[in-house]
C-alpha cells in the first residue's frame, strides 16, 4: 500500500497528488527468459494492474523497467536494483511495487538496508500479493517475519541442492557444467569423443616423457592443439584458445579421465568410461608428485633446504624454509608457518604469539640431523639389530650393515639432491622442542637405503626415534637459534661480523702499542671513530688466545654477537674472567 501521507495529500483543486510507481521484477535463473511472455512479464503485468486499480489515488506506473533476470535474491549485486536505488536517491520515485516481497530480496539483512534507503527518501513499498505498508510498525513486523521465512527457505533450498549434488556424485553421475576435453554430454551423461580423447592421451603421454608442463605447453601450441571449444544455447562461443600452464595441470590431475568423479576430497566410480588407463595415470601422477617435491625443497638451488617438509615444532606446527639477505649474504631458516602467517595463540586474550613459534637457523638444524643419522648408520650393532629380521641370511645382514656404514662415511660428499632423497626416504618427521631435536626414522628404510632401493610399500611401519639434546637460545630481539648438543660436532662457519671486529681490535691494539705519545682520543679521531668506541674495541685485542681461536673457527657461543662484544665495556682483564663473562666454559 502507498504511504498514508501521500495517499491523504490532495491538490488545491481536490485531485489526488501523483504517486510515481516503479515496478521491480526479478527471476533467479535465466531459464525461460527467451520466451515471448516470461516470468518477468507476468510479474510486471500483475503490478501494472494493481497500480491501475489505484488510479483514483493518483498512482501512475513509470515506464522504466527495473528487471533483474537471472539474479539471485540473496545478493544485492543486481543491476536493475542498483538503478532503482539510484533513482530513489534522485527523488524520481514515490512507491516501489513488487509482485511478492521475496522478489525484492530474500535476505533479512539486505531488506533492512533497502528499507532504510526507502525511509530516507520517503518512498513506500508495496507487495501486490501481500498487502503491506512499511510506514507502520505492524507492517514492518509482518514484513520482517515474511523475510525471515524467505531467507530460511533459500537456505533450506541450498542445503537440499548440496545434498543432492553430494548424493549424485557418490553415484558417479555427471552434475552438469562444461564437459572437459575428451567428452561430450549426451542424455545427461559423459560420452567419449574419440578424436579429443586421442589428444588427451597424447597430453598425458608426452608429460610422462618430458616431465615438464612448460615444454608440453610449447609442443601443444606448435602443433595447434587448443582447449575445448564450447557453444552455449544462445550461441555464445567460449574456449578454443591455447592450453595454458594452469589448464594443463588441472587436466593432468582430473580423475574424470580415469572414469571417476570426486567431491570434497572423496573419489567415486563414475558412470562414464575412462580415457586414460591406470599405468599411464600412475606414471603421470608420480612425475607430478616428484616435481612438487623438487619445487618444495629447491633441490637444484645453490644451498637447498635439506629438511623441507619434514620439520615441525613441539606443538605439531610445520616449519617451512625461508631466508633473508643481508650485506650480500643469505641466511637460511626454518620458521613456524603460523609465525609467517602472523597467527596468534588460540584462546590467548593477550594476543601474544604462540610460545613455540620460532625461527631456527637451517645450518644448525641440518647439521644436527645429518650428524645423528650418520652416527646411526655407522653404528654397526644398532643397524644389524634393525636389518636382522628383514634380511634373508647372515651374508645379506653383513653386506647391508657394511653398506650402511659406507653411506655414513660418504655422506659429506653427497650432493644436496642425493641428501634430500636419502632424508625423505629415512625420516618420517623431525620435531624441534626448546631442549631437544627428535628424529623419527622409518626402520624399514635403513636396509632399503643400504641396498640402494626405495622403502617398500608393505613396510611394517616400525619407527625408530633418535633424540639429540639441544638448546634454543635467543639472540637479539627476534630470532631463536638452535645450539648444538653438548659434545656435538662443530659445523658452523665463522661469523664475519666478529672476524671484522677482531681485525679492527688488532689494528687499534697495534696503534696503541706503537706509542708515539698519542692519546686514545687522538688515536680514535685518526681512526674515524669516537673515543668510547675506540676504548671498548681496543680491549678486544687483548682477549685470551683460546677465545680468539674459537671465534676464528666459529666455535664461540651462539649468543656472542659482534654487537654484544663491541658494547661490552667492563671486560675483565684476566682470561678466566673473560671466558666466564663471554660464555666460554
Residue pairs with C-beta under 8 A, 6 or more apart in sequence:
1 7
1 124
1 126
1 131
1 132
1 133
2 19
2 54
2 57
2 59
2 94
2 95
2 124
2 126
2 133
3 94
3 95
3 122
3 124
3 133
3 135
4 133
4 135
5 135
6 17
6 19
6 94
6 95
6 124
7 16
7 19
7 57
9 16
9 17
10 16
10 17
11 17
15 58
16 56
16 57
16 58
17 58
18 58
18 60
18 94
19 54
19 57
19 58
19 59
19 60
19 94
19 95
20 60
20 62
20 92
20 93
20 94
20 95
21 51
21 59
21 60
21 61
21 62
21 93
21 94
21 95
21 96
21 97
21 126
22 62
22 64
22 66
22 84
22 87
22 88
22 93
22 95
22 96
22 97
23 43
23 44
23 47
23 48
23 51
23 61
23 62
23 65
23 66
23 97
23 98
24 66
24 68
24 80
24 81
24 84
24 96
24 97
24 98
24 103
24 104
25 39
25 40
25 43
25 44
25 47
25 65
25 66
25 67
25 68
25 98
25 99
25 103
26 40
26 43
26 67
26 68
26 69
26 71
26 73
26 78
26 80
26 81
26 103
26 104
27 33
27 38
27 39
27 40
27 68
27 69
27 70
27 71
28 70
28 71
28 72
28 73
29 70
30 69
30 70
32 38
32 39
33 39
33 40
33 69
33 70
34 234
38 69
40 67
40 69
43 98
43 99
43 103
44 65
44 67
46 99
46 128
46 129
47 61
47 97
47 98
47 99
47 128
48 61
50 97
50 126
50 128
51 59
51 60
51 61
51 97
52 59
52 61
59 95
61 97
62 92
62 93
64 87
65 80
66 80
66 81
66 83
66 84
67 80
68 78
68 79
68 80
68 81
71 77
71 78
71 79
72 106
73 102
73 103
73 104
73 105
73 106
73 107
73 150
73 154
74 105
74 106
74 107
74 154
75 107
75 110
76 105
76 110
76 113
81 104
84 93
84 96
85 114
85 117
87 93
88 96
88 117
88 118
88 121
88 123
89 117
89 121
91 121
93 121
93 123
94 122
94 123
94 124
95 123
95 124
95 125
95 126
96 104
96 118
96 123
96 124
96 125
96 126
97 126
97 128
98 104
98 125
98 126
98 127
98 128
99 127
99 128
99 129
100 127
100 128
100 129
100 130
101 127
101 130
101 132
101 143
101 146
101 147
101 150
102 146
102 147
102 150
104 111
104 114
104 125
105 111
105 114
105 147
106 147
106 150
106 151
106 153
106 154
107 147
107 151
107 154
108 144
108 147
108 148
108 151
111 143
111 144
111 147
115 125
115 134
115 140
115 143
117 123
118 124
118 125
118 134
119 134
124 133
124 134
124 135
125 132
125 134
126 132
126 133
130 146
132 139
132 142
132 143
133 139
134 140
134 143
165 175
165 263
166 263
166 264
168 175
169 175
169 261
169 262
169 263
169 268
170 263
170 266
170 268
171 268
171 271
172 260
172 261
172 268
172 269
172 270
172 271
172 272
173 261
173 271
174 185
174 188
174 189
174 190
174 261
174 270
174 271
174 272
178 228
178 230
178 238
178 239
179 185
179 190
179 228
180 228
180 251
180 254
180 256
180 257
181 196
181 199
181 200
181 227
181 228
181 251
182 192
182 193
182 196
182 197
182 199
182 200
182 257
182 275
183 190
183 191
183 192
183 193
183 196
183 256
183 272
183 275
184 190
184 191
184 193
185 191
189 271
189 272
190 256
190 270
190 271
190 272
191 272
192 272
192 273
192 275
196 228
197 275
199 225
200 251
200 257
200 275
200 276
201 275
201 276
201 280
202 225
203 216
203 220
203 225
203 243
203 248
203 251
203 252
204 252
204 257
204 276
204 280
204 281
204 284
205 280
206 216
206 219
207 213
207 216
207 248
207 252
207 284
207 287
208 280
208 283
208 284
208 287
210 216
210 219
211 287
211 290
211 291
213 245
213 248
213 249
213 252
214 245
216 248
217 242
217 243
217 244
217 245
217 248
220 242
220 243
220 248
221 242
221 243
225 243
226 239
226 240
226 241
226 242
226 243
227 239
227 240
227 241
227 242
227 243
227 247
228 239
228 240
229 237
229 238
229 239
229 240
230 237
230 238
230 239
231 237
232 238
243 251
249 288
251 257
252 284
252 288
253 285
253 288
255 261
255 262
255 267
256 270
256 272
257 274
257 275
257 276
257 281
258 274
258 276
258 278
258 281
259 269
259 270
259 272
259 273
259 274
260 267
260 268
260 269
260 270
260 274
261 267
261 268
261 270
262 268
276 284
293 309
293 424
294 300
296 308
296 309
297 304
297 305
297 306
297 308
297 309
297 321
297 420
298 304
298 305
298 308
298 321
299 416
299 417
299 420
300 417
301 416
303 330
303 332
303 416
304 416
304 417
304 420
305 321
305 332
305 334
305 362
305 366
306 362
306 366
306 369
306 370
306 416
306 419
306 420
306 423
307 321
307 334
307 362
307 365
307 366
307 369
307 423
307 427
307 430
308 320
308 321
309 318
309 424
310 423
310 424
310 427
310 429
310 430
311 318
311 319
311 334
311 365
311 429
311 430
311 431
311 432
312 318
312 319
312 429
312 430
312 431
312 432
313 319
313 336
313 356
313 357
313 358
313 431
313 432
313 433
314 356
314 431
314 432
314 433
314 434
315 354
315 356
317 336
317 337
317 338
317 354
317 356
317 357
318 336
318 337
319 334
319 335
319 336
319 337
319 358
319 360
319 432
320 334
320 335
320 337
320 340
321 332
321 333
321 334
321 335
321 362
322 332
322 333
322 334
322 335
322 340
323 330
323 331
323 332
323 333
324 330
324 331
324 333
325 331
329 496
331 361
332 361
332 362
332 363
333 359
333 360
333 361
333 362
333 479
334 359
334 360
334 362
334 365
334 432
335 358
335 359
335 360
336 354
336 356
336 357
336 358
336 359
338 353
338 354
338 357
339 353
339 357
339 358
339 359
343 354
344 351
344 352
344 353
344 354
345 351
345 352
345 353
345 354
345 355
346 354
348 354
358 432
358 472
358 480
359 478
359 479
359 480
360 432
360 472
360 480
360 481
360 482
361 479
361 481
361 482
363 491
363 492
363 493
364 481
364 482
364 483
364 484
364 492
364 558
365 430
365 432
365 437
365 482
367 484
367 489
367 491
367 492
368 437
368 468
368 470
368 482
368 484
368 485
368 488
369 423
369 427
369 430
369 437
369 439
370 411
370 419
371 488
371 489
371 491
372 437
372 439
372 466
372 468
373 408
373 411
373 423
373 426
373 427
373 439
373 441
373 466
374 408
374 411
375 408
376 382
376 383
376 408
376 441
376 466
377 383
377 404
377 405
377 407
377 408
377 411
377 446
378 404
378 405
378 408
378 409
380 401
380 405
383 400
383 401
383 404
383 405
383 446
383 450
384 397
384 401
386 443
386 446
386 447
386 464
387 397
387 400
387 401
387 404
387 446
387 447
387 450
388 397
390 444
390 447
391 397
391 400
391 447
400 447
400 450
400 451
401 450
403 450
403 451
404 446
404 449
404 450
407 422
407 449
407 450
411 419
414 422
422 449
425 442
425 445
425 448
425 449
425 454
425 455
426 441
426 442
426 445
426 446
426 449
427 439
427 440
427 441
427 442
428 440
428 441
428 442
428 463
429 440
430 437
430 438
430 439
430 440
431 437
431 438
431 440
432 438
432 482
434 471
434 472
435 469
435 470
435 471
435 472
436 467
436 468
436 469
436 470
437 467
437 468
437 470
437 482
438 465
438 466
438 467
439 465
439 466
439 467
439 468
440 463
440 464
440 465
440 466
441 463
441 464
441 465
441 466
442 455
442 459
442 462
442 463
442 464
443 460
443 462
443 463
443 464
444 455
444 456
444 459
444 460
444 461
444 462
445 455
445 459
448 454
448 455
448 456
449 455
468 485
468 488
469 485
469 486
470 482
470 483
470 484
470 485
470 488
471 482
471 483
472 480
472 481
472 482
472 483
473 480
473 481
473 483
473 558
473 559
474 480
474 481
474 559
475 481
475 558
475 559
475 561
476 561
476 563
481 558
481 559
483 557
483 558
484 490
484 491
490 553
490 554
490 555
492 554
492 555
493 554
494 551
494 552
494 553
494 554
495 551
495 554
495 556
495 561
495 562
497 561
497 562
497 563
498 551
498 556
498 560
498 561
498 562
498 565
499 551
499 552
500 562
501 537
501 540
501 562
501 565
501 566
502 540
502 543
502 548
502 551
502 552
504 537
505 537
505 538
505 539
505 540
505 541
505 543
506 541
507 527
508 523
508 527
508 534
508 537
508 538
508 541
509 538
509 541
509 542
510 541
511 518
511 523
511 526
511 527
512 520
512 523
512 538
518 526
520 531
520 534
520 535
520 538
521 531
523 534
524 530
524 531
524 533
524 534
524 535
525 531
527 534
529 537
533 566
536 566
536 567
536 568
536 569
537 566
539 571
540 565
540 566
540 571
542 573
543 578
544 575
544 578
544 579
546 575
546 579
546 584
547 556
547 575
547 578
547 579
547 582
547 584
550 556
550 584
551 560
556 582
556 583
556 584
557 582
557 583
557 584
559 583
560 582
560 583
565 582
568 581
568 582
571 578
571 581
572 578
572 580
572 581
578 584
579 585
